């Protein structure tokens, strides 16, 4: 999926910003995250896990972090994370979900390089978590 005719939203094409892949089936959530995160990061977007996996594979040298929803059609966030980590185990992922408890939530919290962020989430908290992921990755 593209934003503004390009798969990237670039606030300043001369900058060396980190590149983040945003995955959510809700267009208003994608648009909100692009507008907030696009200030600090180059952003790629996908509507579901299947499209995200394809987008990642085409841009693997550039993607440095992922923000994904859990519940999506075609391929959900958990399957996407498992497949992504099969390709790039060190990729930091922020998983946004309304799921609060249960076996699946416990399993998600145990995944390496995955930070679970419950909905509703604070945009400042999301930005700080993403920054922390990049610092830990360095």
Kinemage of the C-alpha trace (Angstrom):
@kinemage 1
@onewidth
@group {chain A} dominant
@subgroup {mainchain}
@vectorlist {calphas} color= white
{ca unk a 1} P 0.000 0.000 0.000
{ca unk a 2} L 1.317 3.460 -0.705
{ca unk a 3} L 0.994 6.803 0.994
{ca unk a 4} L 1.084 9.862 -1.240
{ca unk a 5} L 1.866 7.824 -4.365
{ca unk a 6} L 4.948 6.220 -2.807
{ca unk a 7} L 5.330 3.433 -0.253
{ca unk a 8} L 7.195 5.965 1.879
{ca unk a 9} L 6.074 9.080 3.646
{ca unk a 10} L 9.142 11.311 3.806
{ca unk a 11} L 9.075 14.472 5.868
{ca unk a 12} L 12.575 15.312 4.666
{ca unk a 13} L 14.101 13.286 1.864
{ca unk a 14} L 17.608 14.394 2.887
{ca unk a 15} L 17.337 12.940 6.402
{ca unk a 16} L 18.522 9.518 7.491
{ca unk a 17} L 15.438 8.485 9.414
{ca unk a 18} L 14.692 5.021 10.713
{ca unk a 19} L 12.103 3.187 8.621
{ca unk a 20} L 9.032 1.745 10.334
{ca unk a 21} L 6.448 -0.633 8.879
{ca unk a 22} L 2.898 0.016 10.142
{ca unk a 23} L 0.407 -2.841 9.788
{ca unk a 24} L -3.294 -2.335 10.510
{ca unk a 25} L -6.485 -3.183 8.650
{ca unk a 26} L -8.196 0.015 9.840
{ca unk a 27} L -7.331 2.860 7.465
{ca unk a 28} L -7.958 5.562 10.085
{ca unk a 29} L -5.454 3.906 12.449
{ca unk a 30} L -2.856 3.639 9.654
{ca unk a 31} L -3.438 7.281 8.712
{ca unk a 32} L -3.140 8.412 12.342
{ca unk a 33} L 0.079 6.460 12.873
{ca unk a 34} L 1.555 7.728 9.605
{ca unk a 35} L 0.796 11.334 10.572
{ca unk a 36} L 2.260 10.932 14.069
{ca unk a 37} L 5.239 8.696 13.322
{ca unk a 38} L 5.971 10.213 9.906
{ca unk a 39} L 7.418 13.269 11.640
{ca unk a 40} L 10.302 11.226 13.036
{ca unk a 41} L 10.418 8.157 10.797
{ca unk a 42} L 10.099 7.040 7.212
{ca unk a 43} L 6.934 4.961 7.147
{ca unk a 44} L 5.769 1.991 5.101
{ca unk a 45} L 2.190 0.778 5.517
{ca unk a 46} L 0.287 -2.473 4.989
{ca unk a 47} L -3.345 -3.465 5.505
{ca unk a 48} L -2.714 -6.947 6.936
{ca unk a 49} L 0.019 -9.418 7.760
{ca unk a 50} L 0.205 -10.868 4.272
{ca unk a 51} L 0.738 -7.465 2.655
{ca unk a 52} L 3.158 -6.555 5.450
{ca unk a 53} L 5.260 -9.631 4.803
{ca unk a 54} L 5.419 -8.790 1.094
{ca unk a 55} L 6.267 -5.150 1.891
{ca unk a 56} L 8.973 -6.225 4.320
{ca unk a 57} L 10.528 -8.621 1.811
{ca unk a 58} L 10.689 -5.846 -0.814
{ca unk a 59} L 12.222 -3.397 1.692
{ca unk a 60} L 14.124 -5.676 4.077
{ca unk a 61} L 17.286 -3.565 3.918
{ca unk a 62} L 15.386 -0.503 5.109
{ca unk a 63} L 12.764 -1.647 7.642
{ca unk a 64} L 14.105 -1.314 11.175
{ca unk a 65} L 10.954 -1.690 13.246
{ca unk a 66} L 7.300 -2.732 12.987
{ca unk a 67} L 4.081 -1.535 14.599
{ca unk a 68} L 1.272 -4.039 14.006
{ca unk a 69} L -2.268 -4.766 15.056
{ca unk a 70} L -3.161 -8.278 16.200
{ca unk a 71} L -6.570 -8.914 14.652
{ca unk a 72} L -6.528 -8.506 10.854
{ca unk a 73} L -7.933 -10.415 7.872
{ca unk a 74} L -5.883 -12.766 5.650
{ca unk a 75} L -2.950 -12.991 8.103
{ca unk a 76} L -3.187 -11.789 11.685
{ca unk a 77} L -0.460 -10.033 13.622
{ca unk a 78} L 0.755 -13.105 15.477
{ca unk a 79} L 1.308 -15.137 12.312
{ca unk a 80} L 2.944 -12.124 10.658
{ca unk a 81} L 5.334 -11.712 13.603
{ca unk a 82} L 6.220 -15.415 13.548
{ca unk a 83} L 6.935 -15.328 9.811
{ca unk a 84} L 8.824 -12.012 10.055
{ca unk a 85} L 10.974 -13.344 12.897
{ca unk a 86} L 11.619 -16.458 10.808
{ca unk a 87} L 13.295 -14.112 8.312
{ca unk a 88} L 14.700 -11.498 10.729
{ca unk a 89} L 14.614 -12.707 14.371
{ca unk a 90} L 16.008 -9.440 15.749
{ca unk a 91} L 13.332 -7.179 14.206
{ca unk a 92} L 11.676 -5.138 16.982
{ca unk a 93} L 7.882 -5.299 16.865
{ca unk a 94} L 5.288 -3.315 18.775
{ca unk a 95} L 2.056 -5.300 18.843
{ca unk a 96} L -1.051 -3.210 19.462
{ca unk a 97} L -4.044 -5.176 20.694
{ca unk a 98} L -7.336 -4.929 22.550
{ca unk a 99} L -6.714 -8.452 23.874
{ca unk a 100} L -6.196 -8.126 27.612
{ca unk a 101} L -5.640 -11.599 29.019
{ca unk a 102} L -5.752 -15.318 28.341
{ca unk a 103} L -3.357 -17.888 26.948
{ca unk a 104} L -2.833 -16.063 23.671
{ca unk a 105} L -1.867 -12.836 25.458
{ca unk a 106} L 0.606 -14.698 27.655
{ca unk a 107} L 2.123 -16.348 24.574
{ca unk a 108} L 2.430 -12.970 22.826
{ca unk a 109} L 4.139 -11.401 25.860
{ca unk a 110} L 6.748 -14.184 25.841
{ca unk a 111} L 7.854 -13.549 22.250
{ca unk a 112} L 11.380 -12.191 21.850
{ca unk a 113} L 11.685 -8.679 20.396
{ca unk a 114} L 7.938 -8.060 20.768
{ca unk a 115} L 6.467 -5.326 22.942
{ca unk a 116} L 2.734 -5.706 23.556
{ca unk a 117} L 0.880 -2.395 23.828
{ca unk a 118} L -2.788 -2.574 24.893
{ca unk a 119} L -5.527 -0.555 23.203
{ca unk a 120} L -6.418 2.138 23.743
{ca unk a 121} L -2.849 3.383 23.603
{ca unk a 122} L -1.253 6.759 24.137
{ca unk a 123} L 0.569 8.110 21.052
{ca unk a 124} L 3.364 9.522 23.221
{ca unk a 125} L 3.833 6.114 24.800
{ca unk a 126} L 3.980 4.528 21.343
{ca unk a 127} L 6.628 7.028 20.185
{ca unk a 128} L 8.695 6.435 23.340
{ca unk a 129} L 8.449 2.655 22.980
{ca unk a 130} L 9.539 2.868 19.347
{ca unk a 131} L 12.496 5.102 20.262
{ca unk a 132} L 13.488 2.626 22.980
{ca unk a 133} L 13.368 -0.217 20.428
{ca unk a 134} L 15.803 1.642 18.186
{ca unk a 135} L 18.152 2.465 21.070
{ca unk a 136} L 18.187 -1.180 22.182
{ca unk a 137} L 18.770 -2.267 18.588
{ca unk a 138} L 21.872 -0.037 18.230
